[in-house]
């Protein structure tokens, strides 16, 4: 991997992000009674897309918003312009990643236009999002935020509306926890603007198109797992290389499972909730491949996992896969609405580096430096910053944040008693005899049993 290319300047990136930031600051104080400084931010966004098909619509939207007369269509145009700029940043960064890894990328397949569903609910959601933009983050209150509850409740039963409903639900929960906005000491400006613009686009009729979907038959070679844990939910996303049975080239794919959880189940305990829903986790923990037959897969490389289409295969060492197969695996295309710098997570294999900092803050390669984000290493496994600091090789996810690329370790090779051993973040996914993991699992079992008992008593009453 050519780490030096990741440090090169990307033309136009700073200007695009500056335009996004200018618009995001507009949403902080809201557009009910715009100020001259907000008009400047809107104009900057319009100028940034002046050479695109969005130019005339965004220019009109910026003018109307600066006058305090923006309609739903105008807010949608502003959200589209912001998303387009971040999409261009994503594409420029991914071009740089492709140069660094030397891997190819599959051609994008057009998504099927979404069928119109419950236009009245989508219109109600857009109306609420417009009210948020007018009030601004500093103007939110419980009355305004609670307006989303009824909309979300009506959208969730509709499978086609669950994607926008989930975003609205999570967004409203974050806003509710921050009310009143006038007392906020720090506003998550970029994050809330991301959620607002994404939700706005997903509520447009037909926007939530269905990704082109095919089937996958062949061998799946897991590389590692990325765990996302929140107070009431957990997700495991497995990154893997798929070798098609028809002999065509290998390609990168992902498979994810998400579950609700009580806030008392933490760290290694989340595997108990995730395991029953995906046999791939057990194979990952045991270091085995999986044989897939007719597994649904999107053009974006996401396996729509169904255990009926998979069976456990032969042993497969992740580091062997990373050394031999990963360099030739094609990257999947990215859906238009998913093109955002925060979504970049590219599997890479690194070796021949020196560790800088006792806590593995960076890997050094012949004068080049790649930051290591050990804060993303999940507590639900044996991989620790100390293991990363003592490593000689690493499988990780290449990400981009705050203007630089960094790597999130998924697994490392290190030397223990003069032997090379592998330490995986997902080593406990299928169960463990490790003392620390076993203790965490037992604590989770006790917590879940206690909650079930209490729930049973409440139901009997």
Buried (B, 14 or more C-beta within 10 A) or exposed (E): BEBEBBEEEEEEBEEBBEBBBBBBBBBBBBBEEBEEEBBEBBBBBBBBBEEEEBBEBBBBBBBBBBEEEBEBBBBBBBBBBBBBBBBBBBEBBBEBBBBBBEBEBBEBBEBEEBEEBBEEBBBBBBBBBBBBBBBBBBBBBEEBBEBBBEBBEBBBEEEBBBBBBBBBBBBBBEBBEBBEBEEBEEBEBBEBBBBBBBBBBBBBEEBBBEBBBEEBBBBBBBBBBBBBBEEEBBBBBBBBBBBBEEEEEBBBBBBBBBBEBBEBBBBBBBBBBBBEBBBBBBBBBBBBBBBBEEBBBBBBBBBBBEEEBBEEBEEBBBBEBBBBBBBEBBBBBBBBBEBBBEEBBBBBBBBEBEBBBEEBBBBBBEEBBBBBBBEBBBBBBBBBBBBBBBBBBBBBBBBBEEEEBBBBBBBBBBEEEEEEEBBBBBBBBBBBEBEEBBEBBEBBEEBBEEEEEEEEEEEEE
